[in-house]
Amino acid sequence: MRCGACCAFYRVSFDCHESDEFSGGVVPIALIIKLNKTQSAMRGTEKRPIRCRALVGNIGMGVHCAIYEKRPTICRLFLPAWQCNQGNSLCDQARLIYGMMPFSNF
């Protein structure tokens, strides 16, 4: 991937039971910060400037998720605007912040 804007623009919060400290959880606890009793977030996305600690590389040039197979559900559900020929205004908004053209313009 080249983009990565969403990983450096939005807070990645999810149910704390997705962490690997719970049975069935997969997100590495070392990359999580607890927000409250039920919610956690990926480290780096809990305050500004935002950048998920699992994001490796340079935004807009070449990035990847270091825990792709163990990423939280919210990341799995966030579809890039080009995927499945569906727009995603949140994807487009993050891309604009980083100076990239929204996919909806392609």
TIVORO-758935 format. One line per 8 residues: number of its first residue (from 1); their letters; for each residue x, y, z of C-alpha. Coordinates in steps of 0.25 Angstrom, whole numbers, plus 5000, padded with zeros to 4 digits. Example, Ala and Ser with C-alpha at 12.3 -4.5 7.8 and 13.67 -1.06 7.14 Angstrom:
// TIVORO-758935
1) as) 5049/4982/5031  5055/4996/5029
This chain:
// TIVORO-758935
1) mrcgacca) 5000/5000/5000  5004/5014/4998  4994/5022/5006  4992/5020/5021  4985/5033/5023  4974/5027/5031  4984/5021/5041  4989/5035/5043
9) fyrvsfdc) 4976/5043/5044  4966/5035/5052  4966/5029/5066  4965/5014/5065  4957/5010/5077  4950/4996/5079  4945/4987/5090  4956/4983/5100
17) hesdefsg) 4953/4968/5098  4960/4969/5084  4973/4969/5091  4981/4957/5092  4980/4957/5107  4966/4951/5105  4962/4938/5099  4960/4940/5085
25) gvvpiali) 4966/4953/5084  4977/4956/5074  4982/4971/5075  4995/4971/5083  4993/4977/5096  5007/4984/5095  5001/4993/5084  4988/4996/5092
33) iklnktqs) 4984/5007/5102  4972/5006/5110  4962/5017/5109  4952/5012/5120  4947/4999/5125  4941/4994/5112  4949/5002/5101  4963/5002/5096
41) amrgtekr) 4970/5009/5085  4983/5006/5077  4995/5014/5083  4998/5026/5075  4983/5029/5071  4979/5033/5085  4984/5047/5084  4989/5057/5074
49) pircralv) 4997/5056/5065  4991/5043/5062  4999/5032/5056  4996/5017/5059  5008/5010/5065  5006/4998/5055  5007/5007/5043  5021/5005/5037
57) gnigmgvh) 5026/5014/5025  5023/5028/5019  5009/5032/5017  5006/5034/5003  5019/5027/4998  5019/5013/5004  5013/5007/5017  5008/4995/5023
65) caiyekrp) 5002/4990/5036  5011/4983/5045  5000/4975/5051  4991/4973/5038  4986/4959/5042  4984/4963/5056  4978/4977/5054  4965/4981/5061
73) ticrlflp) 4951/4979/5055  4950/4994/5052  4962/4994/5043  4956/4981/5036  4943/4988/5034  4949/5001/5029  4949/5000/5013  4958/5009/5005
81) awqcnqgn) 4949/5017/4996  4954/5009/4983  4951/4996/4989  4938/4989/4984  4935/5001/4975  4929/5008/4987  4933/5022/4992  4937/5025/5006
89) slcdqarl) 4936/5039/5010  4945/5036/5022  4956/5031/5014  4955/5042/5004  4955/5052/5016  4968/5046/5022  4975/5046/5008  4972/5061/5006
97) iygmmpfs) 4978/5064/5019  4991/5058/5014  4991/5064/5001  4986/5052/4993  4975/5053/4983  4962/5046/4988  4959/5033/4981  4945/5038/4978
105) nf) 4952/5047/4968  4958/5035/4960
